[in-house]
Amino acid sequence: MNRKARIDGIVFYLSILKSSVEMHNSLNHQDINVASENFFRDFLNLAFGYQLKNINIVKKNADAIDLGDEEARIAIQVTSTTTLAKVKHTYTGFMNGGLASAYDELVVLMIGEKPDFRQDSLGDEGGFQISLKDQVWGMRDLIVKLDDLTLEKLEACEKYLKDGISIRRPREANEVQTLVRLIEVLSDADVEIVRTDIRKDPDPDGKINARFADHAEFLKRQFTEMYVLYGATLAEVTGQSDLGHGRMLKLEIYLTNWSDRVLQRCGNDPKAALEAMVSETIEKMGDGDAGFDEGAVRFYLIHQLIACNVFPNTVVENA
C-alpha cells in the first residue's frame, strides 16, 4: 500500500505539472518550457541515475536536444509539443548537428500524452534510429518506467515533485464547497439560446494578448498566482462532479452570454467586469454555513475566461 501511495502522489504532481505547462503555453508563456528542462533534468537524474546536463548543444534554446549525459550517451529533448512533426524536427536537428557520434540514444520527453504514431521509427535501417514506441515518452510512459523503481526511489521522486511543484493537495473543504456550489448554481440558471456570433474555436492567446492587451499582465498574473492555490481543487471537483454533459454545456452557454452582457455593461473593461462577476456570482450562491471562498470563485471565472467561455470572442471581432 505504501508503494501505491507513492505512485499516486507522483501521478498527482505530474498531472498538475502537465496542466500548468499546457495553461502557460496557451498564454504563450515560453519561459515555462525553459524551467521544465531543468526540472526534468534533476528529476530524471534522481529517478534513473543519469548525469544529465542542460546543454542546448546546437544553439541557444536549441530544438535538437536540451539534456545530455555523455557517460550514459543518452540525449533528451523535453517538449510540451506532442506531435510527430516535433519528433521529426528534433531528430533532424540532432542528425544535422552531428550528435549521433556523441550519443547512442535520443529520447523525446513530451509533457503531455504522445499520439498514436502510424510508423515505428525514424532513421534509416543500419544508421541512427529513434523508436517512436520506446524513445518517445509521454507522461504515461514516464509513470510506467517509474513504477519499476524501488520504494526508496519512489519516495525520493515524490518528495522532489512535492518540493518542486508549489501546490497543495486539494483538501480544503471551504474551497471544495465553494466550487461545487458555484457550478450547481450557474448550471441551474435559465436556459439560454446559443448565440450565433460566438466563435466556436477557443483562442486564449488572441483574447488575452491582443483583444485585452491593456489588461493582459493583470489577467495572466491573476491566473498564474491563483492556479497554485486552486488549480488542483478545481481539477478534483470537476473530476468527481456528477453533472452530465448537457448540464455542463448549459453552464458554458450561460457563462458565455452572461459574461458578455457584464463586459458590455462595464465598457469592455475585463478587469471591472471580472470584479462584477465575482460579486454577482457570490450573491447568486446565497449564504454558506462558513461563507464562500471569494478566491475560488475568482479563479473559476478566470479559468473559464482562458477557456473562452467568459468574455467570448466573436466572429465580428475576429479575436
N, C-alpha and C positions, 0 to 999 in steps of 0.2 A: 504493500500500500504506500510505503514511503517513496518508493521509486515512481509509482504512478503520480503521486502528488508533485514530485519534482518535474515530471514531464508536463503535467497540467500547468504548472507555473511557467515553464518555458514556452509552451504554446500560447498562454495568455499574453506574455510580454512581447513575443514575436508578432502576435496578431496586432497588438497596439502599435508596434513599430511600423508594421506594414501599412496600417490605416493612416498613421501620421505622415509617412512618406507620400502616400497617394494624395492626401489632402494638400500637403505643401506643394506637390507638383501641379495640382490643379490650379494653384495660385501662382505658379511659375517661380516658386522659391527654390532656386537651383542649389543654394548653399546646403540644403538638407542632404543632397546627394554626396557632397564632399564629406560632410560629417559622417555619413553612413559608411564610407570607405574605411575610415579609421576605427569606427565602432566594430565593424565586422572583421577588420584585421586582428584586433585584440581578442575578439570572441572566437574566431577560428583558431588562433594560436592557442588559446586556453583549451578549447574543446578537443582539437586533433593533434596538438603538439607541433604545429607548424612554427616557422620563424619568419612569417610574412612581414614584408616591409612595404610601406606605401611609396611607390616609385614613379608612377606615371612616366614610363620609360620613353615612349616615342616623342612626347611633347608635354607641356604643362596641361593638366586635365585631359590626358590622353584617352582616346577611345580604345586603344589596344589592350592595355591591362592596367589595373590600379595597384594590385598587390602581387608581390613575388617572393618566393622562398628559393634562393639559389641552391641551397643544400639539398632540399627535397625536390628541386627542379619542377616546382608547380607554380603556375601563374593564374591569377584570379581577377576577373572583371566583375565589379559589383555594380548592378544597374537596377533601376526601377522600371525600365522599358522591357516589357515582356513580349517581344516579337521575334520571329525568325530573322527579320531584317537586321535587328540589333546584334544577334549572334553572328550573322554573316559579316556585318561591319567590323565586329570585334576580331573575328578570325582573319579577315583581310588585313586589318591593321597590324595584327600580330605577325602575320607572314611577311608583309611588306617591311616591317621593322626588323626583320632578321632575328626574331626572338625564339624561333624554333631551335636554334643552336644552343640557347641558354636554358630552355625549359622543355621537359618531356611531356608535360600535361598542361592543357589550358582549360580552365573551368569558368563558366559564366554563372554567377550567382544572381538570380532575379529576386528582388524584394517584392514578391507577389507570387502568383501561380503561373507556371510556364504553360504555354498552349500545347495542344497535341500536334506534334510535327509529323508531316507526311513522309519525310525522309529520315534515314537513320543517322547520317553523319555528314560532316563537311570535310573536304580534302580528298586528294587522290589516293587510291589504294597503293600502299608501299611508301607513301610520303607521310607528312604530319597530318593527322586527322583529329577531329573532335567529335565525340559521340554525343548526339543530341539527347539520348536517353540518360547516359551516365555522367556526362560532364556539363550538362546544363541543369542547374539546381534551382527549383522553385522553393518556396518556404516549406511545402510539404516534404520535398525531397530532403531538405536540411533536417527537418524534425525526425525523419526516418533514420538518418545517419546518427543523430544524437541519441536515439533510442538504444543504440548498441553500446553506449558508453557505460562505464562503471557508475555506481551510485555516487561515489565521491566526486566524479567528474560532473555528473548531473547537478549535484548540489552547488558546485562551483559555478557552473554555467547559469543556473537560475539566479544565484546571488549577483553575478556580473550583470545580467539583464535587469534585475530589480534595481541595482545601484545606478545603472546607466540610463534607464528609462524613467524619467521623473513623473511617475503617475502612481496613484494609489489604487488598490483594488476597490471595485465599486460595492461598498457595503454600508454606505451612509444612508440610513433609512429615509431621512428627510429628502435627500436628492432623488431617490427612487420614487418616493411617494409623490413628489412634485412632478416628475416627468410622466408617471403613469396617469396622474390626474389631468395634466395638460393634454396628453394625447386623447384621453377619453372625452374631455370637454370639446376640443376642436373637431374631433371626428363625429361628434353628435350635433354639430351645427347644421343649420338648414341646408338642404340640397341646393347646389348652385349649378348653373349651366357652364360647361367648359367654354371659355372664350376662344373665338376663332383666330384672334390676332396674337395669341401667345405662342412663342417659339417652343417646339417640342424637343429640340436638341439643347441640353444644358450647355452653357458657355460661361463658367465661372470666371475665367481669365478676362474675357471681354467685358463682363459685368463689373468686376472689381477694379481692374486696372485701366479700363477705358471709359465705360459709362459712368462709374463713380470714382474717377481718378482723383478728384479733390478730397475724397474721404477714404482712399484706398488703404493708407497706412493705418488709420483708425480701425477699419474693418478687419484687416489682417492681424493687427495686434490683439484685438478683441478675441478673434478665433483662436490664435495660437496660445494665448495665455489661458483661456478658459478650457481649451481642449485637454490640457494637463489635469485640470480639476474634474471635468465632467465627461470627457470622451468615453472612458470605459463604462461609466454608469449608463450613458445613453445606449451604448452597444449592448449592454446587458438587458436593459429594459426593452428595447426593440426586438432583441433576440428571443426574449421569453414572452413577448406580447402575444395574446391570443386573438388579436384583431385580424380579421380577414383581409384579403386583397382589396375587396370592394370598399371596405370601410377606410383603409389607408388611402385609396385613390380619392375618396370623398374628402378626406382630410387635406390632401395635397391641393385639390381643386379649391377648397375653401381658403386655404392659406394663400394661394395664388391670387384670387380675386380680392380677398380682404386686405392683404398687404399692399396691393396696387392702389386700392382706394385710400389707405392710410398714407401712402407715399405721395399721392397727388394732393391730399389734404395738407401735407407738410411741405408743399412746394418742391417736391422731388429731392428733398434732403434726406438721404438714407439714415443719417445719424439721428435726426429728430424723429423720423418715422419709426426707427427701431425702438427708441425710448417710449414712444406712444404705444407701440405694440406690446412691449413688456408690461407696461402698466395695465393696458386693457386686457391682456391675457390673464394676469393675476386676478383682475376683477371678475373675469368670466369664471375663474376656477372656484370662486367662493372662499369660504373660511375653512382652513385646515386646522386640525387639532393643535399642531405645533407651528402653524404658519407654513408658508411655502418658501422654498429657496429661490430668491429672485435670480441668482446667478445661473441656476439650472434652466430657468425659463429663458434667460438671455442667450445662453449657449444653444439651446434648441432652435431658437429663431435664427441665430447666425448660421448654424449648421444647415438649416433649410434655405437660407439665403444663398449659401455656396452651392447647394443642390439645385438652385434656381426655382424653388417653389415659393420663395419670398422675394418680393420685388422682381417679378419675372421680366425677362427680356421679351420684347415684342417684335413681330415681323417688320413693322414700320421703322422701329429704331435700328434694326439690323445690328444689334449689340453683340 
